[in-house]
Structures are given as C-alpha cells and as structure tokens.
Amino acid sequence: MKSSVFFLALTAFINSYSQSVDYNQKQGYIAGGYDVVSYFNNDPQKGSEEFTIVHDNAKFRFKNQENLAAFQANPEKYIPQYGGWCAYAMAKSGKKVTVNPKTYEIRNGKLYLFYNKRFNNTLKSWIKEKPLVLIPKADSNWGKIKHQKK
C-alpha cells in the first residue's frame, strides 16, 4: 500500500514538473523584476525584493503590498502572455526571445512584452503587422512550446 501511494505521489510530482511553463526569468524574475500589476496602471515600475513571491514556479516582484495582493487575487490577469517572452517573435517564428520590460502593450486586458534593442523594436513591427492577425499565430506557437525549456 505504501509503495503505491509513493508511486502516485512521485508520478504527480514528475507530471507537474514536466508540465510547468517555461517562463522568461532571464534576469531572475518575470518581466525583468518589473511589477506586472503596474503595467495595467500604464506606469511600469521595478518591483521590490520585499514584495517578492513565487507563483507557478516563477518569481514575481511588486512595488507594494497592494499590487502583490491584486496579483494573488487574480494572477492570470497579470501574467504576461507567452510566459513573458517576446510576443512578436512568438507570432513570427515560434521562438522564445528575451524582452525589454519597458517595451510592452496592454491589449484586451492582457500584457504583451517585446524585444527592443538598438534599431529593432518589435513592438513597432507588432503594431504595423496588426496584432489581431499576429495574436492567433502567437497563441498557436505558444501552445506547442510553452513547456519546452529554452
């Protein structure tokens, strides 16, 4: 009996680990440590170490207790699309590309982050190529690779 309970627990652990989303935590935190709730106030700000949590095996920082509480009440509302990887790259190539957390768009109540370095601001390309066309492509690509480690 004990061995079957152990086996079930081990199987559940392995399945939950292997199915976890590969979030973009290249700088140690989602959105480079920016407070994901603050984006929705059109004022992205760096989060504080004091207000750090782990959700779904990903680290999030918040600027204050109020934003942390808002996130905990409805994390799906605030988690960046595509695990915080570049939305444009996800649509165009299905690849996980790092982002500049200051380059973002809120569309239909969802947070999209973009690569922006030197002369390549993918938010501009995203707007030019029509997000309503790109989002279904990105959603489809993300569904195929979200559990694969970069």
CORDA-V920145 format. One record per residue. RES is the residue in one letter. PHI is phi as a letter, one per 30 degrees, with the letter a starting at -180 (999 if undefined). PSI is psi in whole degrees, -180 to 180 (* if undefined). OMEGA is omega as a letter, one per 30 degrees, with the letter a starting at -180 (999 if undefined). Layout:
BEGIN
res=RES phi=PHI psi=PSI omega=OMEGA
res=RES phi=PHI psi=PSI omega=OMEGA
END
This chain:
BEGIN
res=M phi=999 psi=-46 omega=a
res=K phi=d psi=-39 omega=a
res=S phi=d psi=-35 omega=l
res=S phi=d psi=-36 omega=l
res=V phi=d psi=-43 omega=l
res=F phi=d psi=-44 omega=l
res=F phi=d psi=-44 omega=l
res=L phi=d psi=-42 omega=l
res=A phi=d psi=-43 omega=l
res=L phi=d psi=-43 omega=l
res=T phi=d psi=-44 omega=l
res=A phi=d psi=-41 omega=l
res=F phi=d psi=-47 omega=a
res=I phi=d psi=-45 omega=l
res=N phi=d psi=-41 omega=a
res=S phi=d psi=-37 omega=l
res=Y phi=d psi=-44 omega=a
res=S phi=d psi=-19 omega=a
res=Q phi=c psi=3 omega=a
res=S phi=d psi=146 omega=a
res=V phi=d psi=141 omega=l
res=D phi=d psi=87 omega=l
res=Y phi=d psi=151 omega=l
res=N phi=d psi=101 omega=l
res=Q phi=b psi=38 omega=a
res=K phi=e psi=-28 omega=l
res=Q phi=c psi=20 omega=l
res=G phi=j psi=-16 omega=a
res=Y phi=b psi=157 omega=l
res=I phi=d psi=142 omega=l
res=A phi=h psi=34 omega=l
res=G phi=h psi=25 omega=l
res=G phi=i psi=3 omega=l
res=Y phi=d psi=148 omega=l
res=D phi=d psi=111 omega=a
res=V phi=d psi=-25 omega=l
res=V phi=d psi=-35 omega=a
res=S phi=d psi=-26 omega=l
res=Y phi=e psi=-36 omega=a
res=F phi=d psi=-10 omega=l
res=N phi=c psi=10 omega=a
res=N phi=h psi=36 omega=a
res=D phi=b psi=65 omega=a
res=P phi=e psi=129 omega=l
res=Q phi=b psi=151 omega=l
res=K phi=d psi=141 omega=l
res=G phi=d psi=170 omega=a
res=S phi=c psi=146 omega=l
res=E phi=e psi=-31 omega=a
res=E phi=d psi=-31 omega=a
res=F phi=c psi=63 omega=a
res=T phi=c psi=136 omega=l
res=I phi=b psi=165 omega=l
res=V phi=c psi=127 omega=l
res=H phi=b psi=127 omega=l
res=D phi=h psi=44 omega=l
res=N phi=i psi=21 omega=l
res=A phi=b psi=143 omega=l
res=K phi=c psi=135 omega=l
res=F phi=b psi=143 omega=l
res=R phi=c psi=149 omega=a
res=F phi=b psi=154 omega=a
res=K phi=d psi=-22 omega=a
res=N phi=a psi=172 omega=a
res=Q phi=d psi=-34 omega=a
res=E phi=d psi=-44 omega=l
res=N phi=d psi=-38 omega=l
res=L phi=d psi=-44 omega=l
res=A phi=d psi=-40 omega=l
res=A phi=d psi=-43 omega=l
res=F phi=d psi=-48 omega=a
res=Q phi=d psi=-30 omega=l
res=A phi=d psi=-28 omega=a
res=N phi=a psi=69 omega=a
res=P phi=e psi=-37 omega=a
res=E phi=d psi=-26 omega=l
res=K phi=d psi=-34 omega=a
res=Y phi=c psi=-20 omega=a
res=I phi=d psi=129 omega=l
res=P phi=e psi=146 omega=l
res=Q phi=d psi=150 omega=l
res=Y phi=h psi=35 omega=l
res=G phi=i psi=16 omega=a
res=G phi=i psi=7 omega=l
res=W phi=d psi=166 omega=a
res=C phi=d psi=122 omega=a
res=A phi=d psi=-40 omega=a
res=Y phi=d psi=-46 omega=l
res=A phi=d psi=-37 omega=l
res=M phi=d psi=-40 omega=a
res=A phi=d psi=-44 omega=a
res=K phi=d psi=-39 omega=a
res=S phi=b psi=-10 omega=a
res=G phi=i psi=28 omega=a
res=K phi=c psi=152 omega=l
res=K phi=d psi=110 omega=a
res=V phi=c psi=135 omega=l
res=T phi=d psi=167 omega=a
res=V phi=b psi=166 omega=l
res=N phi=c psi=112 omega=a
res=P phi=d psi=-11 omega=l
res=K phi=d psi=-6 omega=a
res=T phi=c psi=107 omega=a
res=Y phi=a psi=169 omega=l
res=E phi=b psi=139 omega=l
res=I phi=c psi=120 omega=a
res=R phi=b psi=126 omega=a
res=N phi=h psi=41 omega=l
res=G phi=i psi=17 omega=l
res=K phi=b psi=147 omega=a
res=L phi=c psi=124 omega=l
res=Y phi=c psi=133 omega=l
res=L phi=c psi=156 omega=a
res=F phi=b psi=153 omega=l
res=Y phi=d psi=139 omega=l
res=N phi=a psi=104 omega=l
res=K phi=b psi=136 omega=a
res=R phi=h psi=-114 omega=a
res=F phi=c psi=18 omega=a
res=N phi=b psi=88 omega=l
res=N phi=c psi=103 omega=a
res=T phi=d psi=-15 omega=l
res=L phi=d psi=-39 omega=l
res=K phi=d psi=-43 omega=l
res=S phi=d psi=-39 omega=l
res=W phi=e psi=-48 omega=l
res=I phi=d psi=-45 omega=a
res=K phi=d psi=-39 omega=a
res=E phi=c psi=10 omega=l
res=K phi=i psi=101 omega=l
res=P phi=e psi=-34 omega=a
res=L phi=d psi=-22 omega=l
res=V phi=d psi=-39 omega=a
res=L phi=d psi=-35 omega=a
res=I phi=e psi=-48 omega=l
res=P phi=d psi=-36 omega=l
res=K phi=d psi=-45 omega=l
res=A phi=d psi=-42 omega=l
res=D phi=e psi=-45 omega=a
res=S phi=d psi=-47 omega=l
res=N phi=d psi=-42 omega=a
res=W phi=d psi=-40 omega=l
res=G phi=e psi=-29 omega=a
res=K phi=d psi=-29 omega=a
res=I phi=b psi=0 omega=a
res=K phi=d psi=-22 omega=l
res=H phi=c psi=-4 omega=a
res=Q phi=d psi=131 omega=l
res=K phi=d psi=139 omega=l
res=K phi=d psi=* omega=999
END
